[in-house]
Amino acid sequence: MSAFNNTSSQPLIFLLTGFPGLEAFQIWISIPICLLYAIALSGNSLILFVVIREQSLHEPMYYFLSMLSATDLGLTICTLSTTLGVFWFNYREINLDACIIQMFFLHGLTFMESGVLLAMAFDRFVAICAPLHYATILTNTKIAQIGVTMVARDVAIMTPVVLLLKRLSFCKSKVLSHSYCYHVDVIKLSCNDNRINSIMGLFALFSTTGIDCPCILISYIMIIRSVLNIASPEERHKAFNTCVSHISAVAIFYIPLVSLSLVHRYGRKAPPFIHTMMANVFLLIPPVLNPIIYSVKTKQIRRAIIKHFNSLGNKM
């Protein structure tokens, strides 16, 4: 079997996958997936719109929420074309360069979301543990610096990860497990030594989510200690209630991410559709649920959305 790499005159083509073994039902499976994409796009766009438009939401907590929505929008858009191409038109081909670009944004935005969740945890920590200093600590300049730092971190980490893929040769099957390019999925198809790629992938994971997750946990331990020192049960309940949306966002992000990583590394004997199902859960559940959770649990966001729709109704 011939080997292909980036020096070959013939472009390297990978084949994306829908749900293996369920090809006959693929058009029906595409209906709920398209619905989830529509909810993710509209929900996060609406959150971004009301935060930008509503003056009362120009506060640190909602700035971070808008960063989360923008990240979720990016995650949804960067896989939209390949996923719908596979399910609607059975168009499965993607070349190496397009795969690398998609992988850069997919993993970079995933790490970005982890960083945003850490920033939101810091926001809740300052709001509950140091409320008198909240406005002086989380200034607009500081929030912008946090955002730029997260982008710079992800670009610096992901650039060598994706560029190292160009050194690989592929002589095995070029069929990927998902409807988009996933780093672990691509490197396991190489026929030369991919240990450097695997190490860099693990380094990227541990230097982002591996740091962010423990920091989020530590921040909530300190928040819980601070809240338990509040004498009034009503005030304790109010303080905990401000964290519910963020805790939910953390759970729906990290649980699918960890599950997908475990399935890829240790679930080789699992049926192929399990890999695909986990990949779509990881991809779509956070962008779909985050705007719903924050719309339901955050009174200010809910009021702003209702106000927006009322104003639209009055104009019609």
Buried (B, 14 or more C-beta within 10 A) or exposed (E): EEEBBBEEEEEBBBEBBBBBEEEEEBEEBBEEBBEBBEBBBEBBBBBBBBBEEBEEBEBBBBBBBBBBBBBBBBBBBBBBBBBBBBBEEEEBBBEBEBBBBBBBBBBBBBBBBBBBBBBBBBBBBBBBBEEEEBEEEBEEEEBEEBBEEBEEBBEEBBEEBBEBBEBBBBBEEBBBBBBBBBBBBBBBBBBEEBEEBBEBBBBBBEBBBEBBBEEBEEBBEBBBEBBEEBEEEEEBEEBBEBBEBBBBBBEBBBBBBEBBBEBBEEBEEEEBBBBBBBBBBBBBBBBBBBBEBBBEBBEBBBBBBEBBEEEEEEEE
